[in-house]
Amino acid sequence: MSYENILPCNYDTYGSSSAAVQLTTGGNPTRVYYQNVDGRIHELAGNGPLSSGYKDDVLAVAENPRVNTPIAVTTWNDFQQIRVYYINERNEVIEAVYASQTGWVPGAQNIGAAVPGSGLLWAVVDPAVGIRVGYQSVYAPGTITEALYSMSNEVWTTDNANIY
C-alpha cells in the first residue's frame, strides 16, 4: 500500500481527524487512530517516528463512521486497555474497545447524540474510577456534555459541563 494517498484530500467536504496515545517506556510505543481515505478508522502501531515503519490496520469494529468524524482515544495498563471514540453516520458517539484478552470488540453503541458536523470529542480515563467522554450534544448544544462510565457499576451516565 502506498502511504502517499491515505488521507482524504477534498477539503471542501472531507478532511481527516486523528488521535494518538504513547507510552513513555519501552521504546515509546505509539498508537495513532485516523480516518483513512476509505472512510474507515485505522490504527497505526509502532515505535518512534512514523518514518521508522508503522503497521496500519483497519479498526473493523468501528462501523459506519461519519465523514470527517472527530476521534478520541484513551488507554491504560500499558495498552492492555484502549478505547477509541468516534461519531457514526447517525451522529451517535460510539466506542470501540480493545482488551489484551479479547482484541477489538464493539463497545457502547450510543453513548450520546452529537450535533451534526460537530468536531468536539475527547476522552480521558482514571482506571480506578472511570472513563469520561466529552462531546457536543444535540440536547445541550451550547455547552459540553460529558458521558461518564463507572468502572464499578459498568454503566454510562451523562451530565452537562459546569463551566465558570
Secondary structure, 3 states (H helix, E strand, C coil): CCCCCCCCCCCCCCCCCEEEEECCCCCCEEEEEEECCCCCEEEEEEECCHHHCCEEEECCCCCCECCCCCEEEEEECCCCEEEEEEEECCCEEEEEEEECCCEEEECCCCCEEECCCCCCEEEEEECCCEEEEEECECCCCCCCEEEEEECCCCEEEEEECCCC
